[in-house]
Amino acid sequence: MQKDIWELTPMRIYNLNLVPRRLFEQIKGVEWNIDRLYAMSENICSNPTNLIYVLYDEEKIIHGLIWAQVNILNENLYVLVLSVDEEYQGANGAAIDAAALLLNSIRQEANLKK
């Protein structure tokens, strides 16, 4: 059953251990050691250029992950990960639209170029 991604709330997190493993496992083309990723959570999240957000529902269940990184040299924001449970992806790219809206807001607030 298709669900509306716009009903999810974004929240910046500082602990990757909050992210359900399935959201990392479903990322295509990334060959991370997920156990190492969780073990390195403190180091990754303490880097202020890493902007990690989860998308959660009214029951506080996490259904999505957006991980972006600020390049301080060229003042750009780069998306590293967008992972959303299938039922929230939407047929017309709604998950991408929701991520773009959040990231554009972050970009503007931080005075980043693109």
Contacts in CASP RR format, 6 or more apart in sequence:
PFRMAT RR
TARGET T0000
AUTHOR 0000-0000-0000
METHOD contacts of the structure
MODEL  1
MQKDIWELTPMRIYNLNLVPRRLFEQIKGVEWNIDRLYAMSENICSNPTN
LIYVLYDEEKIIHGLIWAQVNILNENLYVLVLSVDEEYQGANGAAIDAAA
LLLNSIRQEANLKK
1 87 0 8 1.000
2 87 0 8 1.000
2 90 0 8 1.000
2 91 0 8 1.000
3 87 0 8 1.000
3 88 0 8 1.000
4 88 0 8 1.000
4 94 0 8 1.000
5 55 0 8 1.000
5 84 0 8 1.000
5 88 0 8 1.000
5 89 0 8 1.000
5 90 0 8 1.000
5 94 0 8 1.000
5 95 0 8 1.000
5 98 0 8 1.000
6 94 0 8 1.000
6 98 0 8 1.000
7 57 0 8 1.000
7 58 0 8 1.000
8 55 0 8 1.000
8 56 0 8 1.000
8 57 0 8 1.000
8 63 0 8 1.000
8 64 0 8 1.000
8 88 0 8 1.000
8 98 0 8 1.000
9 55 0 8 1.000
9 56 0 8 1.000
9 57 0 8 1.000
10 53 0 8 1.000
10 54 0 8 1.000
10 55 0 8 1.000
10 66 0 8 1.000
10 102 0 8 1.000
11 53 0 8 1.000
11 54 0 8 1.000
11 56 0 8 1.000
12 51 0 8 1.000
12 52 0 8 1.000
12 53 0 8 1.000
13 19 0 8 1.000
13 45 0 8 1.000
13 52 0 8 1.000
13 53 0 8 1.000
13 54 0 8 1.000
14 45 0 8 1.000
14 46 0 8 1.000
14 52 0 8 1.000
15 41 0 8 1.000
15 42 0 8 1.000
15 45 0 8 1.000
16 37 0 8 1.000
16 38 0 8 1.000
16 41 0 8 1.000
16 44 0 8 1.000
16 45 0 8 1.000
16 52 0 8 1.000
17 38 0 8 1.000
17 41 0 8 1.000
18 54 0 8 1.000
18 62 0 8 1.000
19 52 0 8 1.000
19 54 0 8 1.000
19 62 0 8 1.000
19 65 0 8 1.000
20 62 0 8 1.000
21 34 0 8 1.000
22 85 0 8 1.000
23 62 0 8 1.000
23 64 0 8 1.000
23 65 0 8 1.000
23 83 0 8 1.000
23 84 0 8 1.000
23 85 0 8 1.000
24 32 0 8 1.000
24 34 0 8 1.000
24 37 0 8 1.000
24 65 0 8 1.000
24 83 0 8 1.000
25 34 0 8 1.000
26 83 0 8 1.000
27 81 0 8 1.000
27 83 0 8 1.000
30 81 0 8 1.000
37 44 0 8 1.000
44 50 0 8 1.000
44 52 0 8 1.000
45 52 0 8 1.000
48 70 0 8 1.000
49 69 0 8 1.000
49 70 0 8 1.000
49 71 0 8 1.000
49 72 0 8 1.000
50 67 0 8 1.000
50 69 0 8 1.000
51 67 0 8 1.000
51 68 0 8 1.000
51 69 0 8 1.000
51 70 0 8 1.000
51 77 0 8 1.000
51 106 0 8 1.000
52 65 0 8 1.000
52 66 0 8 1.000
52 67 0 8 1.000
53 65 0 8 1.000
53 66 0 8 1.000
53 67 0 8 1.000
53 102 0 8 1.000
54 62 0 8 1.000
54 64 0 8 1.000
54 65 0 8 1.000
54 66 0 8 1.000
55 62 0 8 1.000
55 63 0 8 1.000
55 64 0 8 1.000
55 65 0 8 1.000
55 66 0 8 1.000
55 84 0 8 1.000
55 88 0 8 1.000
55 98 0 8 1.000
56 62 0 8 1.000
56 63 0 8 1.000
56 64 0 8 1.000
57 63 0 8 1.000
63 84 0 8 1.000
63 85 0 8 1.000
63 87 0 8 1.000
63 88 0 8 1.000
64 83 0 8 1.000
64 84 0 8 1.000
64 85 0 8 1.000
64 88 0 8 1.000
65 81 0 8 1.000
65 82 0 8 1.000
65 83 0 8 1.000
65 84 0 8 1.000
66 79 0 8 1.000
66 81 0 8 1.000
66 82 0 8 1.000
66 99 0 8 1.000
66 102 0 8 1.000
66 103 0 8 1.000
67 79 0 8 1.000
67 80 0 8 1.000
67 81 0 8 1.000
67 82 0 8 1.000
68 77 0 8 1.000
68 78 0 8 1.000
68 79 0 8 1.000
68 80 0 8 1.000
68 103 0 8 1.000
68 106 0 8 1.000
69 77 0 8 1.000
69 78 0 8 1.000
69 80 0 8 1.000
70 76 0 8 1.000
70 77 0 8 1.000
70 78 0 8 1.000
70 110 0 8 1.000
70 112 0 8 1.000
71 77 0 8 1.000
71 78 0 8 1.000
74 113 0 8 1.000
75 111 0 8 1.000
75 112 0 8 1.000
75 113 0 8 1.000
76 112 0 8 1.000
76 113 0 8 1.000
76 114 0 8 1.000
77 103 0 8 1.000
77 106 0 8 1.000
77 107 0 8 1.000
77 110 0 8 1.000
77 112 0 8 1.000
77 114 0 8 1.000
79 99 0 8 1.000
79 103 0 8 1.000
82 95 0 8 1.000
82 96 0 8 1.000
82 99 0 8 1.000
84 95 0 8 1.000
88 94 0 8 1.000
88 95 0 8 1.000
89 95 0 8 1.000
106 112 0 8 1.000
107 114 0 8 1.000
END
